[in-house]
Structures are given as C-alpha cells and as structure tokens.
Amino acid sequence: MKTKLLTIATMVALMLGTMTKVQAQAPCLPQMHGLIEHQSASCGITQMLALTTGWNWISLSIDTGNPIEMLQMLETALGDNAVQIQSFDDNTEFDGEEWFGGLDDTGISNAQMYMIEVVNDCTVELQGPAANPTNYQITIEPGQWNWIGFPSTVELGIANALSEFNPEEADQIQAGNIMTEFDGEEWFGDFETLVPGQGYMYYSNSDETKILVIQTGSKARRTYPNFGKINKQPIEIVPTR
C-alpha cells in the first residue's frame, strides 16, 4: 500500500480552505443592532411595518445605499394597499397600476420620516443591510415641525438617543397623537422611548439650524441592560445573499 505524503504547501492550502469554510458557516452577526463595528458583511435584516388603514408615520431601519431603490422596494411591498407616500415636501401616489410623483425622482432617506396612506390594514416586509444610526445627520430647522426618521433596529430611550444633541427648553417630539417635551433638564410626556419603524416630528425652539445624530454607543448599553436584544421589535436578523 502506498502512502501519500502531503507537502507543506498542500497542508497550508487545506488549512486555509478549512478556515474559509468555517468563516462562511459562522452565524450571521447583526451590527449589534446599531453598532457598525460588529456588522458582518453577510448580514441583513427583515423589517416588518404593521400599517393600519389611514395615515401611518414610518421610518426605515434598512439601508441599501440607494434611496430610489429603497422607495421602489417599499412601493412593491405595499402592493395595492397604499395610495400615497408623503415626505415633508414631496410625495408619490399609486393610481392602481403604477406609482408617480416627485418622490420617485429622489427616493427615500433613513434620516427622514414618511407618511403612508393605506386603504387596508397590512404588514409590509423590507429586507436589506441594517442601517447604522450614527451615519445619518438629521437637520433640525428652528421654529417648525421637522420630519425625522429613527434608523435604529432597537428601541432607545430619548435621553440616550439624543445624548449628543442639545435640545432647547420646550422642544417637542411627536409620534402620531402622543408627545413628549424637554423641560430644560429632561424629557417628559406620553412616551420616553424611540421605536424602530416609527416616524417622528421634532419641533425646535432654537434660533438656529441644528444637526441631530442618533447615538447608540456604550452609554445606551449601560443604561439599558437589554440593549442589543431584539425582542419587541418587528425586525428579524437574516442572512443576505
């Protein structure tokens, strides 16, 4: 019987092949649901938006890197259930066969909130790379209601999400028919937590334009022991191909 001897080069090649295979089979790691340094290139999320008949305030937790592609994905997922998608200054409408409007030329942004009018209760599923909230600069104009998105995959307390932002006394955040206000020291009102998928309006009492960047770092993890766990959110981590 002949014995086959492996050369050093062959052994190295086999070892590298095994290592590659193990890496490919490793479980998909989300970006710790907000922390980009832990993002795996093979990961994505499925975001589910539960919409009720009438107007819904929404924001996206996925980011394909292409605003028009994201709008087309949303339009396709809505099917015949929606008649209009409205941004702060533009819209697109569905005529029963196709979508048309100025929004189709610009697409949609993770930094903004959108209103969707649906004629039937429905659940919309969108799949793509998880957004990293710290990548988006949200412009807050003074003396008006700003339509702001919440591009996170987990709930965050307002104080922590806005930890690097300086609100003015009497600034307000609205989510549908509920509201919270800043009294100069802390936020108080009908809600204390920002929720993925929900869109918000921010009223600024400042005299100047400000930039808001949602924070998801160590401060949020220390304050919320369950930070990084997806439990109540309509978001599922899935491998993308």
Secondary structure, DSSP 8 states (H G I E B T S, - for coil): -------HHHHHHHHHHHHHHHHHHS----STTT-GGG--TTEEEEEEEEE-SEEEEE--SB--S-HHHHHHHHHHHHTTSEEEEE-SS-EEEE-SS-EESTHHHH---TTS-EEEEESS-EEEEEEE-B--GGG--EEE-TTSEEEE----SS-EEHHHHTTT----TT-EEEETTEEEEE-SS-EEES--EE-TTB-EEEE---SS-EEE----SHHHHHH-TTTT--SSSSEEEEE--
